[in-house]
Amino acid sequence: MKRKFAGIITIILFYSLASGAKGNFEVQKNQKINTKVKTEITLLNEKVYKLLGQSDYKTLKTLFSDSLLKYVPQEFETKFMPQLSGVIKGKEHRILDEFYIKNQQLDSPVTVEGGEGDQAYTFQLMTSQKETFVTLMAAGDTNNEVMITLVYTNINNNWKLSILRGEDYSLFGQNAVDIFHHAHMLRETGDIVDAYNFMNVASHYLNPGGSFFKYNLFDHISEYQDTLNFENNANFAMPYKVEQLKTKPEIFNIHLELLDGRLTPMIVYLSKIYVKDTMALKAENEEFNAKIGTIFTSMDKNNKAIIYRAYNEKPSGQNSPKYYGFVKRRDQK
């Protein structure tokens, strides 16, 4: 099945130095950070966040280290900043974690740990200076949040940005681990198709800090996705003929769409009934929806709504065949 879900913005990444394992260094985290240093970085964070929201590259780059200026791609100003600004402008932000790292061995790998329980993660980077400060902040709204990764290095007693990233972090308040748990629940009830699609969403949010950031559950989540991919392809390879219906429509895609502020399955199928014959098409869809929970186990119970789209001709990207759509909510009979 083709992965597709609407309403998700992906922010491009740039400049990566990630590497390494745990080294010999001193780290202070969050409220235990030296007050003077934390105050300095807080002011810088506010300035950077404001400039990102305003898409003011000219001013922002004055805060960059020489190494960051060297590696910033051309599209940063024209693509990255406007896209990120569209997500965060006028929105509040919150600090997820901060780390103040003092390392006497330059150009050495450092690993710090954050989060708790299933949300635990590691953050790895190379330290080019004796003092490094990492801020992980979430910004956006309840629909879509990005994680902005800011890494500062103290160069000649001046804090300079050496790493800046912005990537999707959460959807409707659920990050990759939360979405993984939802997919796991769906699979437990037998809803392999929805579980598979939600795992694709979880995968999209699994690297909010790129190669620097890794959830402790990363490998487990990746293995679980592989298992679901195998199960889904083994049981519901596309195209999938619906033998339970008299008219035997043929499903060629199931993906997630946004409906009423939630991700909702859309079933896209070929019908032998002419799409302009809406009465007959509606009758077929009524039977389809009545049996959907047996066709795809528990899909009717796990979703407040299901979207259907009927075609007579499969869209190829080169054509625009007519279709007829239905939205079936759980309370509809």
VEXPA-889683 format. One record per residue (C-alpha): residue in three letters; residue number from 1; x, y, z. Coordinates in Angstrom, 2 decimals, padded with zeros to 5 digits. Layout:
REM VEXPA-889683
[rec ala, NUM, [X, Y, Z]]
...
This chain:
REM VEXPA-889683
[rec met, 1, [000.00, 000.00, 000.00]]
[rec lys, 2, [001.22, 003.43, -000.84]]
[rec arg, 3, [002.01, 005.47, 002.24]]
[rec lys, 4, [000.09, 008.70, 002.26]]
[rec phe, 5, [-001.13, 010.95, 005.01]]
[rec ala, 6, [-002.14, 014.57, 004.76]]
[rec gly, 7, [-001.34, 017.51, 006.96]]
[rec ile, 8, [002.23, 016.58, 007.85]]
[rec ile, 9, [005.01, 019.04, 007.16]]
[rec thr, 10, [008.56, 017.81, 006.81]]
[rec ile, 11, [011.28, 020.34, 007.46]]
[rec ile, 12, [014.51, 019.68, 005.59]]
[rec leu, 13, [017.69, 019.11, 007.57]]
[rec phe, 14, [021.16, 020.51, 007.16]]
[rec tyr, 15, [024.69, 020.26, 008.52]]
[rec ser, 16, [025.48, 017.06, 010.39]]
[rec leu, 17, [028.44, 016.09, 012.56]]
[rec ala, 18, [026.87, 013.16, 014.40]]
[rec ser, 19, [029.15, 010.38, 015.56]]
[rec gly, 20, [030.50, 008.44, 018.41]]
[rec ala, 21, [029.87, 006.79, 021.71]]
[rec lys, 22, [030.02, 007.89, 025.33]]
[rec gly, 23, [033.13, 009.86, 026.24]]
[rec asn, 24, [034.75, 011.50, 029.27]]
[rec phe, 25, [032.95, 014.79, 029.82]]
[rec glu, 26, [030.89, 016.72, 032.33]]
[rec val, 27, [027.24, 017.35, 031.56]]
[rec gln, 28, [024.66, 019.48, 033.33]]
[rec lys, 29, [021.02, 019.02, 032.40]]
[rec asn, 30, [018.00, 021.33, 032.54]]
[rec gln, 31, [017.56, 022.92, 035.99]]
[rec lys, 32, [021.03, 021.79, 037.10]]
[rec ile, 33, [022.74, 023.89, 034.43]]
[rec asn, 34, [024.95, 026.74, 035.58]]
[rec thr, 35, [022.62, 029.74, 036.01]]
[rec lys, 36, [024.84, 032.22, 034.14]]
[rec val, 37, [025.23, 029.90, 031.15]]
[rec lys, 38, [021.55, 029.00, 031.09]]
[rec thr, 39, [020.55, 032.68, 031.13]]
[rec glu, 40, [022.87, 033.45, 028.20]]
[rec ile, 41, [021.54, 030.57, 026.12]]
[rec thr, 42, [017.90, 031.32, 026.98]]
[rec leu, 43, [018.33, 034.81, 025.53]]
[rec leu, 44, [019.99, 033.35, 022.43]]
[rec asn, 45, [017.24, 030.76, 022.04]]
[rec glu, 46, [014.58, 033.46, 022.13]]
[rec lys, 47, [016.46, 035.48, 019.52]]
[rec val, 48, [016.97, 032.47, 017.23]]
[rec tyr, 49, [013.33, 031.40, 017.57]]
[rec lys, 50, [012.10, 034.89, 016.72]]
[rec leu, 51, [014.37, 035.12, 013.67]]
[rec leu, 52, [013.28, 031.67, 012.45]]
[rec gly, 53, [009.64, 032.70, 012.82]]
[rec gln, 54, [010.33, 035.89, 010.84]]
[rec ser, 55, [012.41, 033.97, 008.28]]
[rec asp, 56, [015.15, 036.58, 008.79]]
[rec tyr, 57, [018.21, 034.78, 007.46]]
[rec lys, 58, [020.35, 037.90, 007.17]]
[rec thr, 59, [020.27, 038.46, 010.94]]
[rec leu, 60, [020.22, 034.79, 011.90]]
[rec lys, 61, [023.46, 033.96, 010.09]]
[rec thr, 62, [025.34, 036.49, 012.24]]
[rec leu, 63, [024.86, 033.98, 015.08]]
[rec phe, 64, [026.36, 031.09, 013.08]]
[rec ser, 65, [029.79, 029.64, 013.70]]
[rec asp, 66, [032.24, 029.69, 010.80]]
[rec ser, 67, [031.79, 025.93, 010.35]]
[rec leu, 68, [028.00, 026.24, 010.11]]
[rec leu, 69, [028.26, 029.09, 007.62]]
[rec lys, 70, [030.53, 026.90, 005.53]]
[rec tyr, 71, [028.05, 024.01, 005.37]]
[rec val, 72, [024.70, 025.80, 005.09]]
[rec pro, 73, [023.12, 024.71, 001.78]]
[rec gln, 74, [021.84, 027.26, -000.70]]
[rec glu, 75, [018.20, 026.31, -000.18]]
[rec phe, 76, [018.36, 027.07, 003.56]]
[rec glu, 77, [017.25, 030.68, 003.13]]
[rec thr, 78, [014.76, 030.05, 000.33]]
[rec lys, 79, [013.24, 026.75, 001.44]]
[rec phe, 80, [014.07, 025.75, 005.03]]
[rec met, 81, [013.35, 029.04, 006.78]]
[rec pro, 82, [010.05, 029.87, 005.04]]
[rec gln, 83, [008.81, 026.32, 005.62]]
[rec leu, 84, [009.76, 026.36, 009.29]]
[rec ser, 85, [008.39, 029.86, 009.73]]
[rec gly, 86, [005.04, 028.67, 008.39]]
[rec val, 87, [004.84, 026.15, 011.24]]
[rec ile, 88, [006.10, 028.23, 014.18]]
[rec lys, 89, [005.27, 031.89, 013.41]]
[rec gly, 90, [003.08, 033.29, 016.15]]
[rec lys, 91, [003.19, 030.00, 018.07]]
[rec glu, 92, [004.57, 029.24, 021.50]]
[rec his, 93, [007.53, 026.93, 022.00]]
[rec arg, 94, [008.59, 024.69, 024.87]]
[rec ile, 95, [011.93, 023.29, 025.94]]
[rec leu, 96, [012.11, 019.50, 025.83]]
[rec asp, 97, [015.64, 019.13, 027.21]]
[rec glu, 98, [018.85, 021.13, 027.54]]
[rec phe, 99, [022.42, 019.95, 028.08]]
[rec tyr, 100, [025.51, 021.94, 028.99]]
[rec ile, 101, [028.59, 019.90, 028.10]]
[rec lys, 102, [032.14, 020.62, 029.26]]
[rec asn, 103, [034.69, 018.48, 027.46]]
[rec gln, 104, [038.44, 018.90, 027.70]]
[rec gln, 105, [039.16, 016.62, 024.75]]
[rec leu, 106, [038.32, 018.48, 021.54]]
[rec asp, 107, [036.83, 016.79, 018.48]]
[rec ser, 108, [035.70, 013.93, 020.67]]
[rec pro, 109, [032.38, 012.05, 020.58]]
[rec val, 110, [029.84, 012.81, 023.30]]
[rec thr, 111, [026.59, 011.01, 024.13]]
[rec val, 112, [024.00, 012.46, 026.50]]
[rec glu, 113, [020.75, 010.85, 027.65]]
[rec gly, 114, [017.28, 012.35, 027.92]]
[rec gly, 115, [013.65, 011.39, 028.31]]
[rec glu, 116, [012.18, 008.76, 030.60]]
[rec gly, 117, [010.71, 005.28, 030.18]]
[rec asp, 118, [009.65, 004.54, 026.62]]
[rec gln, 119, [010.44, 008.15, 025.69]]
[rec ala, 120, [014.12, 007.78, 026.63]]
[rec tyr, 121, [016.66, 008.74, 023.95]]
[rec thr, 122, [020.33, 009.46, 023.36]]
[rec phe, 123, [021.81, 012.51, 021.66]]
[rec gln, 124, [025.24, 012.10, 020.07]]
[rec leu, 125, [027.58, 014.69, 018.60]]
[rec met, 126, [031.20, 015.68, 018.15]]
[rec thr, 127, [032.43, 018.49, 020.39]]
[rec ser, 128, [034.74, 020.92, 018.62]]
[rec gln, 129, [035.11, 023.23, 021.63]]
[rec lys, 130, [035.47, 022.80, 025.38]]
[rec glu, 131, [031.94, 024.08, 026.02]]
[rec thr, 132, [028.83, 022.96, 024.12]]
[rec phe, 133, [025.18, 023.67, 024.81]]
[rec val, 134, [022.30, 021.66, 023.33]]
[rec thr, 135, [018.69, 022.88, 023.30]]
[rec leu, 136, [015.87, 020.66, 022.05]]
[rec met, 137, [012.64, 022.63, 021.72]]
[rec ala, 138, [009.23, 021.77, 020.36]]
[rec ala, 139, [007.23, 024.39, 018.49]]
[rec gly, 140, [004.03, 024.60, 016.50]]
[rec asp, 141, [000.53, 023.77, 017.67]]
[rec thr, 142, [-001.52, 020.81, 018.85]]
[rec asn, 143, [-001.91, 019.61, 015.26]]
[rec asn, 144, [001.74, 019.54, 014.25]]
[rec glu, 145, [004.94, 020.21, 016.18]]
[rec val, 146, [008.49, 020.36, 014.96]]
[rec met, 147, [011.56, 019.77, 017.08]]
[rec ile, 148, [014.15, 022.49, 016.67]]
[rec thr, 149, [017.65, 021.35, 017.57]]
[rec leu, 150, [020.06, 024.12, 018.51]]
[rec val, 151, [023.68, 023.32, 019.35]]
[rec tyr, 152, [025.91, 026.17, 020.47]]
[rec thr, 153, [029.68, 026.12, 020.94]]
[rec asn, 154, [031.64, 028.61, 023.02]]
[rec ile, 155, [034.23, 030.11, 020.69]]
[rec asn, 156, [036.52, 032.73, 022.22]]
[rec asn, 157, [033.94, 033.42, 024.95]]
[rec asn, 158, [031.12, 033.86, 022.43]]
[rec trp, 159, [028.32, 031.34, 022.01]]
[rec lys, 160, [027.81, 030.53, 018.34]]
[rec leu, 161, [025.31, 028.24, 016.62]]
[rec ser, 162, [027.12, 025.22, 015.20]]
[rec ile, 163, [024.12, 022.97, 014.48]]
[rec leu, 164, [020.55, 023.92, 013.60]]
[rec arg, 165, [017.84, 021.49, 012.57]]
[rec gly, 166, [014.07, 021.51, 012.38]]
[rec glu, 167, [012.08, 018.33, 011.75]]
[rec asp, 168, [008.62, 016.93, 012.46]]
[rec tyr, 169, [008.23, 015.86, 016.08]]
[rec ser, 170, [004.58, 015.17, 016.89]]
[rec leu, 171, [001.11, 014.99, 015.35]]
[rec phe, 172, [-001.91, 015.84, 017.49]]
[rec gly, 173, [000.32, 015.68, 020.55]]
[rec gln, 174, [001.59, 012.18, 019.72]]
[rec asn, 175, [005.25, 011.59, 018.94]]
[rec ala, 176, [006.77, 008.54, 017.24]]
[rec val, 177, [006.71, 006.39, 020.38]]
[rec asp, 178, [003.08, 007.29, 021.14]]
[rec ile, 179, [002.03, 006.51, 017.56]]
[rec phe, 180, [003.96, 003.22, 017.71]]
[rec his, 181, [002.00, 002.21, 020.82]]
[rec his, 182, [-001.25, 003.03, 018.98]]
[rec ala, 183, [-000.18, 000.90, 016.03]]
[rec his, 184, [000.70, -001.93, 018.43]]
[rec met, 185, [-002.79, -001.74, 019.94]]
[rec leu, 186, [-004.37, -001.89, 016.48]]
[rec arg, 187, [-002.38, -004.98, 015.57]]
[rec glu, 188, [-003.41, -006.65, 018.84]]
[rec thr, 189, [-007.07, -006.23, 017.86]]
[rec gly, 190, [-006.34, -007.72, 014.44]]
[rec asp, 191, [-006.45, -004.47, 012.49]]
[rec ile, 192, [-003.28, -005.07, 010.49]]
[rec val, 193, [-004.04, -002.51, 007.79]]
[rec asp, 194, [-004.52, 000.45, 010.14]]
[rec ala, 195, [-001.56, -000.71, 012.24]]
[rec tyr, 196, [000.60, -000.77, 009.12]]
[rec asn, 197, [-000.44, 002.75, 008.10]]
[rec phe, 198, [000.08, 004.17, 011.58]]
[rec met, 199, [003.52, 002.56, 011.74]]
[rec asn, 200, [004.38, 004.48, 008.58]]
[rec val, 201, [003.38, 007.66, 010.40]]
[rec ala, 202, [005.47, 006.65, 013.44]]
[rec ser, 203, [008.43, 006.08, 011.13]]
[rec his, 204, [008.05, 009.60, 009.75]]
[rec tyr, 205, [008.46, 011.05, 013.25]]
[rec leu, 206, [011.15, 008.65, 014.46]]
[rec asn, 207, [014.15, 010.95, 013.84]]
[rec pro, 208, [013.13, 014.42, 015.04]]
[rec gly, 209, [016.78, 015.31, 015.59]]
[rec gly, 210, [018.15, 013.41, 012.61]]
[rec ser, 211, [021.23, 011.27, 013.13]]
[rec phe, 212, [022.03, 013.05, 016.39]]
[rec phe, 213, [018.86, 011.84, 018.10]]
[rec lys, 214, [017.84, 008.22, 018.72]]
[rec tyr, 215, [014.99, 006.86, 020.81]]
[rec asn, 216, [016.04, 003.87, 022.91]]
[rec leu, 217, [013.11, 002.03, 021.31]]
[rec phe, 218, [014.31, 002.89, 017.80]]
[rec asp, 219, [015.51, -000.61, 016.88]]
[rec his, 220, [012.44, -002.26, 018.40]]
[rec ile, 221, [010.11, 000.10, 016.52]]
[rec ser, 222, [011.97, -000.50, 013.25]]
[rec glu, 223, [011.78, -004.28, 013.69]]
[rec tyr, 224, [008.08, -004.04, 014.52]]
[rec gln, 225, [007.49, -002.06, 011.34]]
[rec asp, 226, [009.26, -004.75, 009.30]]
[rec thr, 227, [006.97, -007.37, 010.87]]
[rec leu, 228, [003.87, -005.34, 010.04]]
[rec asn, 229, [005.06, -004.75, 006.48]]
[rec phe, 230, [005.40, -008.52, 006.02]]
[rec glu, 231, [001.99, -009.27, 007.56]]
[rec asn, 232, [000.24, -006.56, 005.58]]
[rec asn, 233, [001.76, -007.62, 002.25]]
[rec ala, 234, [001.06, -011.28, 002.98]]
[rec asn, 235, [-002.61, -010.70, 003.80]]
[rec phe, 236, [-003.64, -007.61, 001.88]]
[rec ala, 237, [-001.41, -007.20, -001.15]]
[rec met, 238, [-002.72, -004.60, -003.59]]
[rec pro, 239, [-004.82, -004.80, -005.66]]
[rec tyr, 240, [-007.14, -006.57, -003.22]]
[rec lys, 241, [-010.41, -008.00, -004.52]]
[rec val, 242, [-013.26, -007.80, -001.99]]
[rec glu, 243, [-014.82, -011.23, -002.36]]
[rec gln, 244, [-017.29, -010.56, 000.48]]
[rec leu, 245, [-019.29, -008.18, -001.76]]
[rec lys, 246, [-021.53, -009.32, -004.61]]
[rec thr, 247, [-020.02, -006.69, -006.93]]
[rec lys, 248, [-016.44, -007.60, -005.93]]
[rec pro, 249, [-014.85, -004.13, -006.02]]
[rec glu, 250, [-011.06, -004.04, -006.16]]
[rec ile, 251, [-009.13, -001.98, -003.59]]
[rec phe, 252, [-005.93, -000.50, -004.95]]
[rec asn, 253, [-004.93, 001.77, -002.08]]
[rec ile, 254, [-005.57, 002.35, 001.63]]
[rec his, 255, [-003.97, 005.30, 003.35]]
[rec leu, 256, [-004.61, 007.81, 006.12]]
[rec glu, 257, [-006.24, 011.19, 005.60]]
[rec leu, 258, [-007.10, 013.97, 008.04]]
[rec leu, 259, [-010.78, 014.13, 008.98]]
[rec asp, 260, [-012.24, 016.02, 011.94]]
[rec gly, 261, [-008.78, 016.51, 013.40]]
[rec arg, 262, [-007.76, 012.85, 013.35]]
[rec leu, 263, [-006.05, 010.41, 010.98]]
[rec thr, 264, [-008.73, 008.37, 009.25]]
[rec pro, 265, [-008.40, 005.43, 006.82]]
[rec met, 266, [-009.34, 006.11, 003.21]]
[rec ile, 267, [-010.17, 003.07, 001.09]]
[rec val, 268, [-009.72, 003.72, -002.62]]
[rec tyr, 269, [-011.27, 001.15, -004.95]]
[rec leu, 270, [-012.37, 000.32, -008.46]]
[rec ser, 271, [-016.07, -000.33, -008.85]]
[rec lys, 272, [-017.82, -001.97, -011.77]]
[rec ile, 273, [-020.73, 000.41, -011.15]]
[rec tyr, 274, [-020.63, 003.60, -013.20]]
[rec val, 275, [-019.65, 006.45, -010.87]]
[rec lys, 276, [-022.52, 008.61, -012.13]]
[rec asp, 277, [-024.99, 005.94, -011.04]]
[rec thr, 278, [-024.89, 007.27, -007.51]]
[rec met, 279, [-027.83, 005.25, -006.22]]
[rec ala, 280, [-026.28, 001.92, -007.20]]
[rec leu, 281, [-022.86, 003.08, -006.06]]
[rec lys, 282, [-024.32, 004.07, -002.70]]
[rec ala, 283, [-025.96, 000.66, -002.29]]
[rec glu, 284, [-022.64, -001.05, -002.99]]
[rec asn, 285, [-020.90, 001.19, -000.50]]
[rec glu, 286, [-023.53, 000.53, 002.18]]
[rec glu, 287, [-022.79, -003.19, 001.87]]
[rec phe, 288, [-019.07, -002.46, 001.78]]
[rec asn, 289, [-019.21, -000.42, 004.98]]
[rec ala, 290, [-021.46, -002.95, 006.73]]
[rec lys, 291, [-018.87, -005.67, 006.16]]
[rec ile, 292, [-015.69, -003.61, 006.58]]
[rec gly, 293, [-015.05, -004.97, 010.08]]
[rec thr, 294, [-014.89, -008.52, 008.72]]
[rec ile, 295, [-012.93, -007.59, 005.61]]
[rec phe, 296, [-010.35, -005.75, 007.75]]
[rec thr, 297, [-010.71, -007.03, 011.28]]
[rec ser, 298, [-011.84, -004.36, 013.78]]
[rec met, 299, [-011.30, -001.44, 011.39]]
[rec asp, 300, [-014.86, -000.33, 012.09]]
[rec lys, 301, [-014.31, -000.42, 015.86]]
[rec asn, 302, [-010.90, 001.27, 015.84]]
[rec asn, 303, [-011.94, 004.33, 013.82]]
[rec lys, 304, [-014.63, 006.93, 014.34]]
[rec ala, 305, [-014.97, 007.21, 010.57]]
[rec ile, 306, [-013.86, 005.58, 007.33]]
[rec ile, 307, [-013.53, 007.39, 004.01]]
[rec tyr, 308, [-014.25, 005.62, 000.72]]
[rec arg, 309, [-013.44, 006.74, -002.80]]
[rec ala, 310, [-014.84, 004.81, -005.77]]
[rec tyr, 311, [-013.34, 004.96, -009.28]]
[rec asn, 312, [-014.10, 003.28, -012.58]]
[rec glu, 313, [-010.57, 003.92, -013.80]]
[rec lys, 314, [-007.45, 003.81, -011.69]]
[rec pro, 315, [-005.70, 007.20, -011.48]]
[rec ser, 316, [-002.14, 007.06, -012.77]]
[rec gly, 317, [-000.88, 010.57, -012.14]]
[rec gln, 318, [-001.22, 011.22, -015.86]]
[rec asn, 319, [-005.01, 011.12, -015.87]]
[rec ser, 320, [-007.83, 012.56, -013.74]]
[rec pro, 321, [-010.62, 009.98, -013.72]]
[rec lys, 322, [-013.90, 010.84, -012.04]]
[rec tyr, 323, [-014.68, 009.34, -008.64]]
[rec tyr, 324, [-017.41, 009.36, -006.04]]
[rec gly, 325, [-016.66, 009.61, -002.33]]
[rec phe, 326, [-018.34, 008.53, 000.90]]
[rec val, 327, [-017.62, 009.36, 004.53]]
[rec lys, 328, [-019.01, 006.79, 006.94]]
[rec arg, 329, [-018.94, 007.71, 010.61]]
[rec arg, 330, [-019.30, 005.12, 013.32]]
[rec asp, 331, [-022.76, 006.33, 014.31]]
[rec gln, 332, [-023.99, 006.05, 010.70]]
[rec lys, 333, [-025.84, 002.92, 009.69]]
